[in-house]
Amino acid sequence: MTSQAKLIESLKGLARLLTIPEHPERWEEFDYADEDWVSYFNLANVFWLGPSLALVLKSHPHYGNQSKEFVTYCEDLAAVGVERNLRHRECLVELTGWLNSKGIQPLLLKGSAELFDGADDPVGRRWMMDLDVVLPVDEVKRAWGELQSDFAYTPLKGTDLKWQSSIWHHAPVLESPSGVTVELHRYLLSSAIDLPLDWAEVVSQEVGGTKATSLKPTLKLIQAIAHDQICHRHYKEGVMYLRYHFNVYLLLTRYSDEIEWDHVEEFFQNRKDVLDAALGVQVELFGLQLPVVVDQTSFRSYLDRSVTNMNLGEPTVSFLFQKIVADYYRRIPTAHQTSVSYAAYILKRTLQLPLKLTKLHKVYTDVNRRVSRHRIS
């Protein structure tokens, strides 16, 4: 088997592992020693899916028979995802509460909506990168200023209010005092890519006693696929960022009976190759059965280009993820030191992408130094 074929099999294996909560019978496909699970963690961590995988492995019928170091690592890595998502929940409640006090019900995009709609079940299954909220255009400037003055939010370095209009779909970004980043969007996708919002497609959503809105399932699916494949240019550039595809899987699983497929196909009628590539991942890697016909040609092209390019994700993802894990071990005194030692072992095995930039080398060196401080000699 060629190296590319092995990588494709590994991607398929990881994707199917992540579906086990809905398909427990798939455990029969896996019977590996610790070393094999480590290889899956190496791949999962590139996509920020390590905590999601750890939550799944905790349900393995023979989980208790694994080595103590491995079990402890799974427990702590799963806890990283839980702790992070709980912080995002608390921040979102605070944010929507403040917006409600100004007479605004924000529209929650992607993970922001899924924190409270049941998709993040159990907590930590869907790794949170940031909070995405859509505000009325004339309210973005006020939110940008008052979140800084009233709640000590700080702008992410290099971003400002003009960022969204100058760099495709990106929005101005603030960081909360608890370390949660918040993107203040004006569009569902971008000013250049039209996804018109009919407010009949918006539903009320309660967020910890505060009020917000979110998209109906069909628009959620359209927005998720277009955001990944078009806004981030992943289809064009041949990048398979599995975390985004896992999010689409969660949407399709949760809302399988509510998706209006004719509307999905209508939106992508001029970019059917993009839709076929995204849905092909769901059929071929995640093993979903869909009520639409998927053209395998576009999917195979996308898959082959992604694997050939080795563009498995954004080049900094692996390193930044490990930095977050290292920060967790530093901040949480109850984190098991044995798992820190095991994490250091996996850190050294996770360099899936070539180290080309001095900045990335500095980040990785810093992570190793932080982990080494806590390692048992």
Buried (B, 14 or more C-beta within 10 A) or exposed (E): EEEEEEBBEBBBBBBBBBBBEBBEEEBEEBEEEEEEBBBBBBBBBBBBBBBBBBBBBBEBEEEEEBEEBBBBBBBBBBBBBBBBBBBBBBBBBBBBBBBBEEEBBBBBBBBBBBBBBEBBEEBBBBBBBBBBBBBEEEBBEEBBEEBEEEBEBEBBEEBEBEBBEEEBBBBBBBBBEEEBBBBBBBBBBBEEBEBEBEEEBBEEBEBBEBBBBBBBBBBBBBBBBBBBBBBBEBBEEBBBBBBBBBBBBBBBBBBEEEBBEEBBEEBBEEBEBBBBBBBBBBBBBBBBEBEEEBBEEBBBBBBEBBBEEBBBBBBBBBBBBBBBBBBBBBEEEEBBEBBBBBBBBBBEBBBBBEEEEEEBEEBBEBBBEBBEEBBEE
